[in-house]
Amino acid sequence: MISFPFVFRLPTLESVVMISNDKKGGILNFKDVLGSGNKESDKLLSEIDKALQFDDPANIQFTSGTTGTPKGAVLTHHNLVNNALITGPRFGFYLMKPTICCHLPLFHSFGCVHGSLNTLFHQGTCVFPSAGFDAISSLKAIEEHK
């Protein structure tokens, strides 16, 4: 049972995963999820991998509604990968193996594409200084990894 005041508004919600070591009622922490794999789940992932197409939806980014009504913009695997592959060289990542301090959430386009995917594709390092934005943690990470 997940104990959040808004859970009644999400009738199909099966689980909540938190990127933290904390244990809270009904919430899985990320380490538990990583350790829960087995041969059956590996087989399922393999089947999904074979069926996945480049133009399948990968992410839905919700606009802020600055110029109109907020809406969900569907991004495909092709959108995300191309964005990272094209912008990385523009940032000069081909000249070095980049180290990026990413304090943005991965559900945000910049955090997902320019933080994690860009460093992955260009053999760099992505440092996540804290679970949520924390200026002190970010500054410490920059100092440590510069």
Secondary structure by P-SEA (a helix, b strand, c coil): cccccccccccccccccccccccccccccaaaaaacccaaaaaaaaaaaaacccccccbbbbbccccccbbbbbbcaaaaaaaaaaaaaaacccccccccccccccccccccccccaaaaaacbbbbbccccccaaaaaaaaaacc
